[in-house]
Amino acid sequence: MAVVNMSQITVTLHKAIAYIANPDKTEHGALVSANFSDDATNPAELARRMMDTVEQSVGGNRANGVIAHHVIQSFSPEDSRRMTARELHELGVRFADAFTGGEYRYVIATHVDRGHTHNHIIICATSDVTFHKMRTKPGATIRRLREISDRLCRETGLNVLPELKPARERRRHGVSFAELYASAKGDAIKDRIRAAIDTAAGASTDFDSFARELNSAGVTVVVRGRHLTFTDMASGLRVRDVKLGRAYDEPNVMARIGRHTVMPISFNRRMIAEQTDNAVRVWLPGTRRRLLITIPLTRIVRDGDTYRAYLPAASQQVVTGRRGRYVKQMRAEDLYGYFSRPPMLLEPVVRERMPVTVGKSDAQRRWYAMQARRLDELHQLANELNTASRLVADGTTVDDAIAGTMRRIEAEREAFQAELVAVCDTAETDGDEPPSDKAVVELRERERRLDELARELDTLRRVRAQAQHVKQRRHIRQPE
């Protein structure tokens, strides 16, 4: 049984080819070939020759345009045992030839580093014959790929996936072909990124080594403000940490690396008095550069001139004078008397929804979209009215309610982080054993509660803003 997935590459073609041609995954390069070169051992050269074709495309190589398509043909563990990797590689070559029709350059690599063999095929988006870009449609193209793959599998004696539901029913549930294939394969790009982060965090001692571990797994990480952006090298897909779950944001990644619940502090590069190979000495704000703390580099993430340090919540921080003499100890929590408490990133974790298209014409779809927005606004207004009524009944001010909710968020966040660290420690002890169902359920439940609290806080803030607006209008209307 073969499952097919397809994505597009818009940047760093050479990195994508280098990833699929990794000798550790392809029997030292023996399972890599190209239809336009006898030597498939040099990813940079293969990418250069592909890009030569792209540059000649009609209309030129536009910024952020598709330069290649990445097709993955994944075989079941049973089929991977029945046939050799070389045989499945040859099947993949026939698959690529049938799809491209001899018009498009491609590189194919067969990976054998997992429990199931899978072919990675990177196809140049520009035709060698017409120099026009390949025309693809999300539904039709993936359907054609599957038909070719299924035909070749049947000819080889392999099983095929059952037929999909009719298009009308599929649209009703909002599931595309690509999403179904990715789900059946169990190897969607975001799942790969999550798995790479899990492994890298367990094998790292600081953020830099975490980034190196991720890079070796085919994923890059970039600090953008207070968020992490992960990029899958093979597909070029970029995904923000909030789209992966709370366990994958910067504070929780640093907690997993350090094996402690953490408290973040931020400071500018100008606050650093001294930096060694292992640590930085930082001036305590408001002390007129008389007092300092020392922070190991392993606990720091740098974003330009801004440094964020993640200190163990239960630790005691030693404070010294200018000459390094001991002055006192203080809890990590007490550092917020000097450093600003970081802003809460309270947006609920993004829950990606399958696209659901309602209406036959563009006008109908716009009308339904407008009605959906109105329903959302009514739902939001109802939440605000219910919250305001509850506050009146309880005799609680909005400010007190906001402060209480923020305290609950902090407590829940600390509990979530502690649970996450415990899961990481257990994983190290038990080797490859997955976390227990109980631990996973507990993490999900805490994440759900954090989402609810974030929404509650958002509603309270809207109620406060509305009350302030009404108060201002009344003040303006008062006669002089």
C-alpha positions as CSV (number, residue, x, y, z in Angstrom):
1,M,0.0,0.0,0.0
2,A,1.4,3.4,-1.0
3,V,0.2,6.8,0.3
4,V,1.0,9.9,-1.8
5,N,1.5,13.4,-0.5
6,M,2.5,16.6,-2.4
7,S,3.8,20.0,-1.3
8,Q,5.5,22.9,-3.0
9,I,9.0,24.4,-2.6
10,T,9.4,28.1,-3.0
11,V,12.9,28.7,-1.5
12,T,16.1,26.9,-0.6
13,L,15.9,24.1,-3.3
14,H,19.4,23.0,-2.5
15,K,18.5,22.4,1.1
16,A,15.5,20.3,0.1
17,I,17.6,18.2,-2.2
18,A,20.3,17.8,0.4
19,Y,17.8,16.7,2.9
20,I,16.3,13.9,0.7
21,A,19.7,12.8,-0.5
22,N,21.1,12.4,3.1
23,P,23.5,9.4,3.0
24,D,22.3,8.2,6.4
25,K,18.8,7.7,5.0
26,T,19.6,6.4,1.5
27,E,22.2,3.6,2.1
28,H,25.1,6.0,1.7
29,G,23.5,7.6,-1.4
30,A,22.9,4.3,-3.3
31,L,19.2,5.0,-3.4
32,V,19.4,8.5,-5.0
33,S,19.0,9.1,-8.7
34,A,18.1,11.9,-11.1
35,N,16.6,11.8,-14.6
36,F,18.9,14.6,-15.8
37,S,22.3,13.5,-14.3
38,D,24.3,10.4,-13.9
39,D,25.8,11.8,-10.8
40,A,23.3,12.3,-8.0
41,T,25.8,12.7,-5.2
42,N,26.1,16.5,-5.3
43,P,22.8,18.1,-4.1
44,A,24.1,21.7,-4.8
45,E,24.9,20.8,-8.4
46,L,21.5,19.1,-8.9
47,A,19.8,22.2,-7.5
48,R,21.8,24.5,-9.7
49,R,20.9,22.6,-12.8
50,M,17.2,22.6,-11.8
51,M,17.3,26.3,-11.1
52,D,18.8,26.9,-14.6
53,T,15.6,25.6,-16.0
54,V,13.5,27.6,-13.6
55,E,15.3,30.8,-14.6
56,Q,14.4,30.1,-18.3
57,S,10.7,29.7,-17.5
58,V,8.2,31.8,-19.4
59,G,7.6,34.8,-17.2
60,G,10.8,34.3,-15.3
61,N,11.5,33.2,-11.7
62,R,9.1,35.3,-9.7
63,A,9.6,36.0,-6.0
64,N,7.9,33.4,-3.8
65,G,6.9,31.5,-6.9
66,V,6.9,27.7,-6.9
67,I,10.3,26.4,-8.1
68,A,9.7,22.7,-7.4
69,H,7.1,20.1,-6.2
70,H,7.9,17.6,-3.5
71,V,6.1,14.3,-3.8
72,I,6.3,11.6,-1.1
73,Q,5.3,8.1,-1.9
74,S,5.2,6.1,1.4
75,F,4.9,2.3,1.6
76,S,3.3,0.4,4.4
77,P,5.7,-1.6,6.8
78,E,4.3,-4.8,5.3
79,D,5.2,-3.8,1.7
80,S,8.6,-2.5,2.9
81,R,9.3,-6.0,4.2
82,R,8.0,-7.7,1.0
83,M,10.2,-5.7,-1.4
84,T,13.7,-4.5,-1.2
85,A,14.5,-0.8,-1.0
86,R,16.1,-1.0,-4.5
87,E,12.8,-2.4,-5.9
88,L,10.8,0.3,-4.3
89,H,13.2,2.9,-5.6
90,E,12.7,1.6,-9.1
91,L,9.0,1.6,-8.6
92,G,9.3,5.3,-7.6
93,V,11.3,6.0,-10.7
94,R,8.5,4.6,-12.9
95,F,6.0,6.6,-10.8
96,A,8.0,9.8,-11.4
97,D,8.5,9.1,-15.1
98,A,4.8,8.5,-15.6
99,F,3.8,11.7,-13.8
100,T,6.3,14.0,-15.5
101,G,6.0,12.4,-19.0
102,G,9.7,13.1,-19.6
103,E,9.2,16.9,-19.5
104,Y,10.3,17.8,-16.0
105,R,13.6,17.2,-14.2
106,Y,13.4,15.3,-11.0
107,V,15.6,13.9,-8.2
108,I,14.3,10.8,-6.3
109,A,15.7,9.4,-3.0
110,T,14.5,6.4,-1.1
111,H,14.6,6.6,2.7
112,V,15.1,3.5,4.7
113,D,15.7,5.1,8.2
114,R,12.2,4.4,9.5
115,G,9.9,1.4,9.9
116,H,8.4,2.1,6.4
117,T,10.3,2.8,3.2
118,H,9.3,6.0,1.4
119,N,10.3,7.8,-1.8
120,H,11.0,11.5,-1.8
121,I,10.7,13.0,-5.3
122,I,11.6,16.6,-6.0
123,I,10.3,17.7,-9.4
124,C,11.3,20.9,-11.2
125,A,8.2,23.1,-11.7
126,T,9.4,24.2,-15.1
127,S,9.1,22.1,-18.2
128,D,12.4,21.2,-20.0
129,V,10.4,21.2,-23.3
130,T,8.0,24.2,-23.2
131,F,9.6,26.2,-20.3
132,H,6.1,26.7,-18.9
133,K,5.3,26.0,-15.2
134,M,3.5,22.8,-14.4
135,R,-0.2,23.4,-13.9
136,T,-1.4,21.8,-10.6
137,K,-4.8,21.8,-8.9
138,P,-5.1,20.6,-5.3
139,G,-7.7,18.0,-5.9
140,A,-7.0,16.9,-9.5
141,T,-3.2,16.7,-9.2
142,I,-3.2,14.6,-6.1
143,R,-5.9,12.4,-7.6
144,R,-3.7,11.8,-10.7
145,L,-0.7,11.0,-8.6
146,R,-2.6,8.5,-6.6
147,E,-4.0,6.8,-9.7
148,I,-0.5,6.4,-11.2
149,S,0.8,5.1,-7.9
150,D,-2.1,2.7,-7.4
151,R,-1.7,1.3,-10.9
152,L,2.0,0.6,-10.5
153,C,1.4,-0.9,-7.0
154,R,-1.2,-3.3,-8.5
155,E,1.2,-4.3,-11.3
156,T,3.8,-5.0,-8.7
157,G,1.4,-7.0,-6.5
158,L,1.1,-4.5,-3.7
159,N,-2.1,-3.4,-1.9
160,V,-3.8,-0.1,-2.5
161,L,-5.8,2.2,-0.3
162,P,-9.6,1.9,-0.6
163,E,-11.5,4.4,-2.7
164,L,-12.2,7.8,-1.1
165,K,-15.7,9.1,-0.4
166,P,-17.5,11.1,-3.2
167,A,-16.4,14.7,-3.6
168,R,-19.7,16.1,-2.3
169,E,-19.4,14.2,1.0
170,R,-15.8,15.0,1.3
171,R,-16.4,18.8,0.9
172,R,-19.1,18.6,3.5
173,H,-16.5,17.4,6.0
174,G,-13.9,19.8,4.6
175,V,-11.2,17.3,4.0
176,S,-8.9,17.6,0.9
177,F,-7.1,14.7,-0.8
178,A,-3.8,15.9,0.5
179,E,-5.1,16.0,4.1
180,L,-6.5,12.5,3.8
181,Y,-3.3,11.1,2.5
182,A,-1.2,12.9,5.1
183,S,-3.5,11.6,7.8
184,A,-3.4,8.0,6.5
185,K,0.3,8.2,6.2
186,G,0.7,9.4,9.8
187,D,3.7,11.5,8.7
188,A,2.3,15.0,8.1
189,I,4.8,17.7,8.0
190,K,3.7,19.2,11.3
191,D,3.9,15.8,13.0
192,R,7.4,15.5,11.6
193,I,8.3,18.9,13.1
194,R,6.8,18.0,16.5
195,A,8.7,14.7,16.5
196,A,11.9,16.5,15.6
197,I,11.4,19.0,18.4
198,D,10.7,16.3,20.9
199,T,13.9,14.5,20.0
200,A,16.0,17.6,19.8
201,A,14.8,19.0,23.2
202,G,15.7,15.7,24.9
203,A,19.2,15.7,23.4
204,S,20.1,19.3,23.9
205,T,21.7,21.3,26.7
206,D,20.9,24.8,25.4
207,F,19.0,26.6,22.6
208,D,22.0,26.5,20.2
209,S,22.5,22.8,20.5
210,F,18.7,22.4,20.2
211,A,18.8,24.3,16.9
212,R,21.7,22.1,15.7
213,E,19.9,18.9,16.6
214,L,16.8,20.2,14.7
215,N,18.9,21.1,11.7
216,S,20.3,17.6,11.5
217,A,16.7,16.3,11.5
218,G,15.8,18.5,8.6
219,V,14.1,21.3,10.5
220,T,15.3,24.9,11.1
221,V,14.2,27.2,13.9
222,V,14.2,31.0,13.9
223,V,13.4,33.3,16.9
224,R,10.9,35.9,15.7
225,G,10.0,38.2,18.6
226,R,8.5,36.0,21.3
227,H,7.7,33.2,19.0
228,L,9.6,30.4,17.3
229,T,9.2,29.7,13.6
230,F,10.0,26.2,12.5
231,T,10.8,25.3,8.8
232,D,10.7,21.9,7.3
233,M,13.7,21.8,4.9
234,A,12.2,19.2,2.6
235,S,9.0,21.0,1.9
236,G,9.8,24.6,2.8
237,L,6.8,24.7,5.0
238,R,7.1,27.3,7.8
239,V,5.0,26.9,10.9
240,R,4.7,29.1,14.1
241,D,5.0,27.5,17.5
242,V,1.4,28.3,18.4
243,K,0.2,26.1,15.5
244,L,2.0,23.1,17.0
245,G,0.7,23.4,20.6
246,R,1.8,25.0,23.9
247,A,4.5,22.4,24.5
248,Y,6.4,23.8,21.5
249,D,6.6,27.5,22.4
250,E,9.8,29.1,23.5
251,P,9.3,28.9,27.3
252,N,8.2,25.3,27.3
253,V,11.0,24.3,24.9
254,M,13.5,25.9,27.3
255,A,11.8,24.1,30.2
256,R,12.2,20.8,28.5
257,I,15.9,21.5,27.6
258,G,16.7,22.6,31.2
259,R,14.4,19.9,32.9
260,H,12.9,22.6,35.2
261,T,9.9,24.8,35.3
262,V,11.3,28.2,34.3
263,M,10.7,31.9,34.8
264,P,11.8,34.2,32.0
265,I,13.5,37.6,32.2
266,S,14.4,39.9,29.3
267,F,17.3,42.4,29.0
268,N,19.0,44.4,26.3
269,R,22.6,43.7,25.2
270,R,23.7,47.0,26.8
271,M,22.8,45.5,30.2
272,I,25.6,42.9,29.9
273,A,28.6,43.8,31.9
274,E,30.7,40.8,30.9
275,Q,30.4,37.7,28.8
276,T,32.6,34.6,29.0
277,D,32.4,31.3,27.1
278,N,29.9,29.9,29.6
279,A,27.9,32.8,31.1
280,V,27.0,36.5,31.1
281,R,27.1,38.9,34.0
282,V,24.1,41.2,33.8
283,W,23.4,44.5,35.6
284,L,20.3,44.6,37.8
285,P,18.2,47.5,36.5
286,G,17.6,50.3,38.9
287,T,20.8,49.6,40.9
288,R,22.9,52.2,39.0
289,R,25.2,49.4,37.8
290,R,26.2,48.4,41.3
291,L,24.6,44.9,41.5
292,L,24.9,42.0,39.0
293,I,23.7,38.4,38.5
294,T,25.4,35.7,36.5
295,I,23.4,33.7,34.0
296,P,24.6,30.5,32.2
297,L,24.5,30.8,28.4
298,T,22.7,27.5,28.3
299,R,19.6,29.3,29.7
300,I,19.6,32.1,27.1
301,V,17.8,32.7,23.8
302,R,18.9,35.7,21.8
303,D,16.6,37.7,19.5
304,G,18.8,40.5,18.0
305,D,19.8,42.8,20.8
306,T,17.3,41.3,23.2
307,Y,18.2,38.4,25.4
308,R,15.7,36.2,27.2
309,A,17.0,34.1,30.1
310,Y,14.9,31.1,31.4
311,L,15.8,30.6,35.1
312,P,14.7,27.6,37.1
313,A,11.7,28.8,39.1
314,A,12.8,27.1,42.3
315,S,16.4,28.4,42.1
316,Q,18.2,30.9,44.3
317,Q,20.0,33.6,42.3
318,V,23.3,35.0,43.7
319,V,23.7,38.7,43.5
320,T,27.2,40.2,43.4
321,G,28.8,43.6,43.4
322,R,30.9,45.2,40.7
323,R,34.0,43.3,41.8
324,G,32.3,40.0,42.1
325,R,31.8,40.0,45.8
326,Y,28.8,38.2,47.3
327,V,25.9,40.6,48.3
328,K,22.9,38.4,48.7
329,Q,20.7,35.6,47.3
330,M,17.2,36.0,46.0
331,R,14.5,33.8,44.5
332,A,14.0,33.9,40.7
333,E,10.5,35.4,41.4
334,D,12.1,38.3,43.2
335,L,14.0,39.3,40.1
336,Y,10.8,40.8,38.8
337,G,11.4,43.6,41.3
338,Y,14.2,44.6,38.9
339,F,13.3,43.2,35.5
340,S,9.9,43.8,33.9
341,R,7.6,40.9,34.1
342,P,7.3,39.6,30.5
343,P,3.9,40.1,28.7
344,M,1.6,37.1,28.8
345,L,1.2,35.4,25.4
346,L,-2.4,34.4,26.0
347,E,-3.7,33.6,22.6
348,P,-5.3,30.2,22.6
349,V,-3.3,27.5,20.7
350,V,-4.3,27.7,17.0
351,R,-6.7,24.9,16.2
352,E,-6.5,24.4,12.4
353,R,-9.8,23.7,10.8
354,M,-10.4,21.8,7.6
355,P,-11.6,24.2,4.9
356,V,-15.4,24.1,4.5
357,T,-16.8,25.7,1.3
358,V,-20.5,26.6,1.4
359,G,-22.4,28.0,-1.6
360,K,-22.0,27.4,-5.3
361,S,-21.3,30.9,-6.5
362,D,-18.8,33.5,-5.3
363,A,-21.7,35.8,-4.2
364,Q,-23.3,32.9,-2.2
365,R,-20.0,32.2,-0.5
366,R,-19.5,35.8,0.4
367,W,-23.0,36.0,1.8
368,Y,-22.5,32.8,3.9
369,A,-19.1,34.2,5.1
370,M,-20.8,37.5,6.2
371,Q,-23.5,35.6,8.1
372,A,-20.8,33.5,9.8
373,R,-19.0,36.6,11.0
374,R,-22.3,38.1,12.3
375,L,-22.9,34.9,14.3
376,D,-19.4,35.1,15.7
377,E,-20.0,38.7,16.7
378,L,-23.3,37.8,18.4
379,H,-21.6,34.9,20.2
380,Q,-18.9,37.2,21.4
381,L,-21.5,39.8,22.6
382,A,-23.4,37.1,24.4
383,N,-20.3,36.1,26.2
384,E,-19.6,39.7,27.2
385,L,-23.2,40.2,28.5
386,N,-23.1,36.9,30.5
387,T,-19.7,37.8,32.0
388,A,-20.9,41.3,32.9
389,S,-24.1,39.8,34.5
390,R,-22.0,37.3,36.5
391,L,-19.7,40.1,37.8
392,V,-22.7,42.2,39.0
393,A,-24.3,39.1,40.7
394,D,-21.0,38.3,42.4
395,G,-20.3,41.9,43.4
396,T,-16.8,41.7,41.7
397,T,-15.1,44.5,39.8
398,V,-13.8,43.8,36.3
399,D,-10.2,44.6,37.4
400,D,-10.4,42.1,40.3
401,A,-11.8,39.5,37.9
402,I,-8.9,40.1,35.4
403,A,-6.3,39.9,38.2
404,G,-7.9,36.6,39.5
405,T,-7.9,35.1,36.0
406,M,-4.3,36.1,35.4
407,R,-3.3,34.4,38.7
408,R,-5.1,31.2,37.6
409,I,-3.4,31.3,34.2
410,E,0.0,31.6,35.9
411,A,-0.8,28.7,38.2
412,E,-2.1,26.6,35.3
413,R,0.8,27.4,33.1
414,E,3.3,26.4,35.8
415,A,1.5,23.1,36.3
416,F,1.5,22.5,32.6
417,Q,5.2,23.2,32.4
418,A,5.9,20.9,35.4
419,E,3.9,18.1,33.8
420,L,5.8,18.6,30.5
421,V,9.2,18.4,32.2
422,A,8.1,15.2,34.0
423,V,7.1,13.6,30.7
424,C,10.5,14.5,29.3
425,D,12.3,13.0,32.3
426,T,10.3,9.9,32.0
427,A,11.1,9.6,28.3
428,E,14.8,9.8,29.0
429,T,14.5,7.1,31.7
430,D,12.3,4.8,29.6
431,G,14.2,5.2,26.3
432,D,11.9,4.9,23.3
433,E,8.8,4.2,25.3
434,P,6.0,6.7,24.5
435,P,4.6,8.8,27.4
436,S,1.8,7.1,29.3
437,D,-1.8,7.7,28.2
438,K,-2.5,9.3,31.6
439,A,0.3,11.9,31.1
440,V,-0.8,12.7,27.6
441,V,-4.4,13.2,28.8
442,E,-3.3,15.4,31.7
443,L,-1.2,17.6,29.3
444,R,-4.2,18.0,26.9
445,E,-6.5,18.8,29.8
446,R,-4.2,21.5,31.1
447,E,-3.8,22.9,27.7
448,R,-7.6,23.0,27.3
449,R,-7.9,24.8,30.6
450,L,-5.3,27.3,29.5
451,D,-7.2,28.0,26.3
452,E,-10.5,28.5,28.3
453,L,-8.7,30.9,30.7
454,A,-7.2,32.8,27.8
455,R,-10.6,33.3,26.2
456,E,-12.1,34.3,29.6
457,L,-9.4,36.9,30.0
458,D,-10.0,38.2,26.5
459,T,-13.7,38.6,27.3
460,L,-13.1,40.4,30.6
461,R,-10.8,42.8,28.8
462,R,-13.5,43.5,26.2
463,V,-16.0,44.1,29.0
464,R,-13.7,46.5,30.7
465,A,-13.0,48.4,27.4
466,Q,-16.7,48.6,26.7
467,A,-17.4,50.0,30.3
468,Q,-14.7,52.6,29.9
469,H,-16.1,53.6,26.5
470,V,-19.6,54.1,28.0
471,K,-18.1,56.0,30.9
472,Q,-16.3,58.4,28.6
473,R,-19.4,59.0,26.5
474,R,-21.4,59.9,29.7
475,H,-18.7,62.2,30.8
476,I,-18.7,64.0,27.4
477,R,-22.5,64.4,27.5
478,Q,-22.6,66.0,31.0
479,P,-23.6,69.7,30.8
480,E,-21.1,72.2,31.9
